[in-house]
Amino acid sequence: MADGLSRGVGGIWRWLYKEFVAIWPVFLFLLFGFLLLISLIKLALAQFSVETRVLSSAVIGALLGAKAAIVLDETPLARRLERRRGIVVVAAKTLFYSGATVLLDFVERFLEAVHKLHGFSGATGYVIAHTNHYRVFAWVLGISYVFALYFTFVEIHKRMGEGALWRLLFEPRKITTVRSPKLTSLR
């Protein structure tokens, strides 16, 4: 029995490791993007003494966003988008992820209101009355920028090939001097 239990636990760890390796690059990108976004919101709200959770919100959001990006890329909708122009893919995925983020944000606020009010009655009204629409708009814009940048990088990666984006951004440029025929004839 102990042998079966240890194999089961080992299997869970292997599965978790495989899942984490699959989402690692996406997770890191979204984590840095969300940390930057939440930090900017926190700085903007500091004058009003409004507290926001930075690290935990960014980590949880990045984990959920990374896993969702990996899973949703395997759906029939994502496969249909593969035949479209890159800008259409980026726009469609950005709109979808931004909309899902807003929906999840309202669900989270609704569940907090249900807990605070000890029931479902009045929770929707409470959420609507206590929502800062400017904060929601800022959050949607920021999330949209992060996802749009991520999906743009994915499209560039698909078009240019493995490692090309990394070389473009981080490898030193090779400087070649090309003389213009007009300039050399003037000498």
N, C-alpha and C positions, 0 to 999 in steps of 0.2 A: 504494500500500500504506500509506503514512504517513497518507494522508487517511482510509482505512478504519479505521486504528488510532485516530486522533484522534476520529473519530465514535463508535467503540466506547467509548473512555474518557469522552467527553462524555456518552454515553448512561448509563454507569454512574453518573457524578456526578449527572445529572438524576434517576435512579432513587433514589439515596441521599438527595438533597435532598427529593424527594417523600415518601419514607418517614419522614425525620426531621421534616418539617413535620406529617405525619399523627400521629406519636406525641408531639410536643413537649409539649402540655398534660398528657397522662397521665404522661409521663416526668418532668416537673417535680414533679408532685404526689407520685409514688412516690419520686423522689429525696429530697425533703425528708422524707417519712415514713420511708424507710429510713435516712437519715442520723440522724434523731432516734432511731430504734429501735437502730441499731448503737451510737450514742454512749451511750445508756442502758445497753446490755449491757456496753460497754467500761468505763463508770464502775462498774458493779456488779462486774466482774471485776478491777478495778484492784488491789484489796487482795490478790488472789491472784497478781498479776504475770502474768496471762494476756493475751497480745497478740491483738488482733483487727484486721483490716484494715477501716478505716472507709470511706474515700472510694472506693477501687476496688470494694469489695463493694457499696456503695450505688449506684454508677454502673452497674455491670454488672447488678445486680438490677433497677434501675429501667428500664434499656433492655430487658431480657428481659421484665419484667412489663408494660411499656407495649406492646411489640409483641404479646405474648400476648393482652393485653386487646383490642387492635384486631382481631387475627386471629380470636379466639374469639367476638367479637361478631357475626361473619358466619356462624357455624355454625348448622345446623338446631336444635340444642339452645338456643342463645341466642334464636333466633326464636320457639321454643315458649315460652320464659320470658317473652317480651314480653307475652303475654296474661295473665300472672299478676299478682297484687298485688305492689306494690313491695317489701314486706318479704320475700316469697318469692324474688324475683329477687336481692335483696341477700344473703340467707342462702345461696342455692344457689351463687351466684358466689363468695362468700367461702369457703365450704367447699371448693369445687373448687380455687380458687387456693391456699388454705392447704395442702390436701392435695398439690397439685403441688409446692409449695415444699418441703414435708417430703421428698417423694420425690427431688427434685433435690438437696437437701442430703445425703441418704444416698448418692445416686449419686456426688456429688462426694467424699464421705468414702471410699466404696468404691474409687474410682479412685486416690485418694491412697494408700490401703492397698495396692492392687495395685502401685503404683509403689514404695512403701516395702519391701514384701515380695518384690518381683520376681516376682510371679505371682498367679494367682487363688486358689490354694489357701490357705485360712486368712484371706483378706481379709475375708470376711463376719464371721467370729468376732472378728477384730481390731477391726472397726468397732463391733460390738456391745459388746465389752469396753471400748473406749476412748471411748464416747459418754457425754457428760454429759447425762443425761436431763432435768435441771432446765434446762440451757441450751437444749436442744431445745424443751422446753415453753415457755420464755420466748420463744424465737424464733417459735414457732407462734402464740402469743397476740399478740405484737407484729405479725406479718405479718397476722394475721386482723384486727386493729384497723385497720391501714393500708388493707387492701383493703375492709373493711366501710365505712369512712369514704368511700373513693373511690366505691364503688358506690352509697352513699347519696346522695352529691352528684350522681352521674350520674342517678339516679332523680328527684331534685328538679329537676334541669335539664330532664329530659324532660317532667315534669309542669308546671313553671312557665314553660318557654319560654326562648328564647335571652336571656342576659344577666340574667335575673330573679334568679338566685342571687347574682350579683355585686352587683346593686343592693341586695338584701336584706342582704348582709353588709358592704358597703363604702360605700354612699352614705349621707349624713347623713339622719336621720329628719326628717320634716316634723312639727313639733309643732303640734297643734291643741288648743285648749282647748274642751272641751265641758262645758257646765254641766249638772249633774244637776237635773232638775225638783224633786226633794225638797230639795236644798240651797238653791235660789233661793227656794222658797216659805217657808223658815224665816227669811229676812231681813226 
